[in-house]
Amino acid sequence: MADEFKQPMNTGAREWDAETYDEVSDPQFEWGMEVLERLELRGDETVVDAGCGSGRVTEQLLERLPDGHVIAVDGSEAMVEKAKERLGDRADYLVSDLVELTLPEPVDMVFSTATFHWIGDHDALFRRIRRVLRPGGRLIAQCGGEGNVAALGRVIRAVSALPEYAPHLTRARAIWNFASPGETDQRLEAAGFTGVRCWLQPKLVQPSRPLEFLSTVTLGPVLDQLPEGKRRPFAEAVLAEHEEPFVLDYVRLNIEADAAQD
C-alpha cells in the first residue's frame, strides 16, 4: 500500500462481518454490476470505489481499467482487508469515512454502490466528493433511496419497542438515510455538480439465507447497540414478525453528476 494511502481508521466507523457479507451480498453485487455497465470509461482513468465492501464489484471495475488505477475505500477495516485479500496489489486501499476522504491528487471518477445510505450527512458527503474529483470528473453511484425497505423498517421499529430491547436502542430510528431524487439533485448542485440526474428504481429481494442477510447487511447498526446475548434473538424476532415470504422491498437511488469546471 502506498504511504499516501495510509490513514488512521475513523473510530466512528462501524465494523462489518466482511466474511459473511461477502457470502450473502449477491443482490448488492448484482446491482453494482448494473451500475458498472453504465460507466463510460476509456480504461486509463483513476477511479475511487467509495464503499468497496469486500471487493466483489471492485474486482469487476478493475477489469474495465486495464491501464487505469483504482482506490478502494471503505469505513470498515475488515471490509478493506477482505478487498485486499481478493485484489492484492491491483488497487490501493484506504480505510476512511467518506465524509473525511482525503486523497493526494484529484481523481477522474467516484463510483459507489450500496453505501451512501449509511452516511447521515449527504451535504457534507457530496462536498467532500466534489473536492476529490478533478473538474469535469464524474460521480456515478447507487444507494438506498426514498421508500427503501419500508416494510422492514416498520418491523424493526416494532421489535425495537419491546421492553427487552427498547432500553438499548436509542438510535434505532435513524440508522439509514434514504433520500429522494429531488433533494439529492439540490444537494449535488449546491456541492458544485452539474448535469445532475437522479432516479429511483425498485428492486425486490428474497434472500436465500434470511437470518444471516438481516444480521449482516441490514441490522448492523441496531445489533451493535445490543448486548451480545440479545443480538441473535432480535434478528430472529424481526424475521418472525416480517410477512412471509421474506421479500425485501428495496428501492435504489441512482446518481449521475459531473464535477463543475473551476
C-alpha positions as CSV (number, residue, x, y, z in Angstrom):
1,M,0.0,0.0,0.0
2,A,1.4,3.4,-1.0
3,D,2.3,5.6,2.0
4,E,-0.1,8.4,0.9
5,F,-3.0,6.0,1.3
6,K,-2.2,5.0,4.9
7,Q,-4.7,6.8,7.2
8,P,-5.8,6.0,10.7
9,M,-9.1,4.3,10.9
10,N,-12.0,6.6,11.7
11,T,-13.1,5.5,15.2
12,G,-16.6,6.4,14.4
13,A,-16.9,4.0,11.5
14,R,-18.9,0.8,12.0
15,E,-17.1,-2.5,11.6
16,W,-18.7,-5.2,9.4
17,D,-18.6,-9.0,9.3
18,A,-16.8,-8.9,6.0
19,E,-16.7,-12.7,5.5
20,T,-20.4,-13.2,5.9
21,Y,-21.2,-10.1,3.8
22,D,-19.1,-11.5,1.0
23,E,-21.2,-14.7,1.1
24,V,-24.7,-13.2,1.3
25,S,-24.5,-9.9,-0.6
26,D,-25.4,-11.3,-4.1
27,P,-28.2,-8.6,-4.5
28,Q,-25.7,-5.8,-3.8
29,F,-23.2,-7.4,-6.2
30,E,-25.8,-7.7,-9.0
31,W,-26.9,-4.1,-8.6
32,G,-23.3,-3.0,-8.6
33,M,-22.8,-4.8,-11.9
34,E,-25.8,-2.9,-13.4
35,V,-24.3,0.4,-12.3
36,L,-20.9,-0.7,-13.6
37,E,-22.4,-1.3,-17.0
38,R,-23.4,2.3,-17.2
39,L,-19.9,3.6,-16.8
40,E,-18.3,5.2,-19.9
41,L,-14.5,4.5,-19.4
42,R,-11.5,4.8,-21.7
43,G,-9.6,2.3,-19.5
44,D,-6.9,4.6,-18.2
45,E,-8.8,6.6,-15.5
46,T,-8.2,6.8,-11.8
47,V,-11.4,5.8,-10.0
48,V,-12.3,5.7,-6.4
49,D,-14.6,2.9,-5.3
50,A,-16.3,4.6,-2.4
51,G,-17.6,1.9,-0.2
52,C,-15.7,-1.0,-1.7
53,G,-17.0,-3.6,0.7
54,S,-15.4,-7.0,0.2
55,G,-14.2,-6.0,-3.2
56,R,-16.5,-8.1,-5.4
57,V,-17.7,-5.2,-7.5
58,T,-14.2,-3.5,-7.3
59,E,-12.8,-6.6,-9.0
60,Q,-15.1,-6.1,-11.9
61,L,-14.3,-2.4,-12.0
62,L,-10.6,-3.2,-12.4
63,E,-11.4,-5.3,-15.4
64,R,-12.7,-2.1,-17.1
65,L,-9.5,-0.2,-16.3
66,P,-6.6,-2.2,-17.8
67,D,-4.4,1.0,-17.9
68,G,-6.1,2.8,-15.0
69,H,-6.0,2.9,-11.3
70,V,-8.5,2.0,-8.5
71,I,-8.5,3.3,-5.0
72,A,-10.7,1.1,-2.8
73,V,-12.1,3.0,0.1
74,D,-14.3,1.8,3.0
75,G,-15.0,2.9,6.5
76,S,-14.7,-0.7,7.8
77,E,-11.2,-2.1,8.3
78,A,-12.5,-5.6,7.9
79,M,-14.0,-4.8,4.6
80,V,-10.8,-3.3,3.3
81,E,-8.8,-6.2,4.4
82,K,-11.2,-8.6,2.6
83,A,-11.0,-6.5,-0.5
84,K,-7.2,-6.5,-0.3
85,E,-7.3,-10.3,0.1
86,R,-9.3,-10.6,-3.1
87,L,-7.5,-8.0,-5.2
88,G,-3.9,-7.9,-3.9
89,D,-1.7,-5.2,-5.3
90,R,-4.1,-4.4,-8.2
91,A,-5.5,-1.5,-6.2
92,D,-4.7,1.0,-3.5
93,Y,-6.7,0.7,-0.2
94,L,-7.9,3.3,2.3
95,V,-9.9,3.0,5.5
96,S,-11.8,6.2,5.7
97,D,-15.2,7.7,6.5
98,L,-16.2,9.1,3.1
99,V,-17.2,12.5,4.6
100,E,-13.5,12.8,5.7
101,L,-12.0,11.4,2.5
102,T,-8.7,13.0,1.5
103,L,-6.5,12.0,-1.5
104,P,-3.1,13.2,-2.7
105,E,-4.4,14.1,-6.1
106,P,-7.9,14.6,-7.8
107,V,-9.4,11.6,-9.5
108,D,-11.4,11.1,-12.7
109,M,-14.4,9.3,-11.1
110,V,-16.0,8.4,-7.8
111,F,-18.0,5.2,-8.2
112,S,-20.2,3.9,-5.3
113,T,-22.8,1.3,-4.7
114,A,-24.8,0.3,-1.6
115,T,-23.0,2.8,0.6
116,F,-24.3,6.4,0.7
117,H,-27.5,5.5,2.7
118,W,-25.2,4.7,5.6
119,I,-24.0,8.3,5.7
120,G,-26.2,10.7,7.7
121,D,-24.9,14.0,6.2
122,H,-25.3,13.9,2.4
123,D,-24.5,17.6,2.1
124,A,-21.1,17.0,3.6
125,L,-20.6,13.8,1.6
126,F,-21.2,15.5,-1.7
127,R,-19.0,18.4,-0.9
128,R,-16.2,16.0,0.0
129,I,-16.6,14.0,-3.2
130,R,-16.5,17.2,-5.2
131,R,-13.2,18.1,-3.6
132,V,-11.5,14.8,-4.5
133,L,-12.8,14.9,-8.2
134,R,-10.9,16.8,-10.9
135,P,-13.0,19.5,-12.7
136,G,-15.2,17.6,-15.1
137,G,-14.8,14.3,-13.2
138,R,-17.8,12.1,-12.7
139,L,-19.8,10.8,-9.8
140,I,-21.7,7.6,-10.6
141,A,-23.5,6.0,-7.6
142,Q,-26.4,3.9,-6.4
143,C,-27.7,3.6,-2.8
144,G,-30.9,3.0,-0.9
145,G,-33.4,5.7,-1.7
146,E,-36.7,7.1,-0.6
147,G,-39.0,4.2,0.4
148,N,-36.2,1.6,0.6
149,V,-37.1,-1.5,2.7
150,A,-40.1,0.4,4.2
151,A,-41.9,-2.8,5.4
152,L,-38.7,-4.0,7.1
153,G,-38.3,-0.6,8.8
154,R,-41.7,-0.8,10.3
155,V,-40.9,-4.3,11.7
156,I,-37.6,-3.1,13.1
157,R,-39.4,-0.2,14.9
158,A,-42.0,-2.5,16.4
159,V,-39.4,-5.0,17.7
160,S,-37.2,-2.2,18.9
161,A,-40.1,-1.0,21.1
162,L,-40.3,-4.4,23.0
163,P,-39.2,-4.0,26.6
164,E,-36.2,-6.3,26.3
165,Y,-34.7,-4.2,23.6
166,A,-36.0,-0.6,23.9
167,P,-33.6,0.5,26.7
168,H,-30.6,-0.3,24.4
169,L,-31.9,1.1,21.1
170,T,-31.8,4.9,21.5
171,R,-30.6,5.3,17.9
172,A,-32.7,2.7,16.1
173,R,-34.9,5.2,14.3
174,A,-32.0,6.8,12.5
175,I,-29.9,4.0,11.1
176,W,-30.4,4.9,7.4
177,N,-30.5,7.9,5.2
178,F,-32.9,7.2,2.3
179,A,-33.0,10.4,0.2
180,S,-35.3,11.3,-2.6
181,P,-34.1,12.2,-6.1
182,G,-35.3,15.8,-5.7
183,E,-33.4,16.6,-2.5
184,T,-30.3,14.7,-3.9
185,D,-30.4,16.9,-7.0
186,Q,-30.4,20.0,-4.9
187,R,-27.6,18.8,-2.6
188,L,-25.4,17.8,-5.6
189,E,-25.9,21.2,-7.3
190,A,-25.1,23.0,-4.0
191,A,-21.9,21.0,-3.7
192,G,-20.7,22.0,-7.1
193,F,-22.0,19.4,-9.5
194,T,-23.7,19.9,-12.9
195,G,-25.5,17.6,-15.3
196,V,-27.2,16.0,-12.3
197,R,-29.5,13.0,-12.9
198,C,-31.1,11.1,-10.1
199,W,-33.9,8.5,-10.2
200,L,-35.4,5.7,-8.2
201,Q,-35.5,2.0,-9.1
202,P,-37.5,-0.6,-7.2
203,K,-35.9,-4.0,-6.6
204,L,-37.4,-7.0,-4.8
205,V,-35.1,-9.3,-2.9
206,Q,-35.8,-12.7,-1.3
207,P,-32.5,-13.7,0.5
208,S,-31.6,-17.3,0.4
209,R,-30.1,-17.0,3.9
210,P,-32.6,-14.5,5.5
211,L,-31.2,-14.5,9.1
212,E,-27.6,-14.1,8.0
213,F,-28.6,-11.4,5.5
214,L,-30.6,-9.5,8.1
215,S,-27.9,-9.7,10.7
216,T,-25.1,-8.7,8.4
217,V,-26.5,-6.5,5.6
218,T,-29.3,-4.5,7.2
219,L,-29.4,-4.7,11.0
220,G,-25.8,-4.0,11.9
221,P,-26.3,-0.5,13.5
222,V,-29.1,-1.8,15.6
223,L,-27.4,-5.0,16.7
224,D,-24.3,-3.0,17.7
225,Q,-26.3,-1.3,20.3
226,L,-27.5,-4.5,21.9
227,P,-25.7,-6.8,24.4
228,E,-24.2,-9.8,22.7
229,G,-26.8,-12.2,24.0
230,K,-29.7,-10.1,22.6
231,R,-28.4,-9.7,19.1
232,R,-29.5,-13.0,17.5
233,P,-32.9,-13.1,19.3
234,F,-33.5,-9.5,18.0
235,A,-32.8,-10.6,14.4
236,E,-34.9,-13.7,14.8
237,A,-37.8,-11.6,16.1
238,V,-37.6,-9.2,13.2
239,L,-37.6,-12.2,10.8
240,A,-40.6,-13.8,12.6
241,E,-42.6,-10.5,12.5
242,H,-42.0,-9.8,8.9
243,E,-44.7,-11.0,6.5
244,E,-44.0,-14.2,4.6
245,P,-42.4,-14.9,2.2
246,F,-39.5,-12.8,3.4
247,V,-39.2,-10.4,0.5
248,L,-37.5,-7.0,0.9
249,D,-38.9,-4.1,-1.0
250,Y,-35.6,-2.4,-1.9
251,V,-35.6,1.0,-3.7
252,R,-32.4,2.1,-5.3
253,L,-31.4,5.8,-5.7
254,N,-29.3,6.2,-8.9
255,I,-27.0,9.2,-9.1
256,E,-25.1,10.6,-12.0
257,A,-23.3,14.0,-11.9
258,D,-20.3,15.9,-13.2
259,A,-17.9,18.0,-11.1
260,A,-18.3,21.6,-12.2
261,Q,-15.4,23.2,-14.1
262,D,-13.4,25.6,-11.8
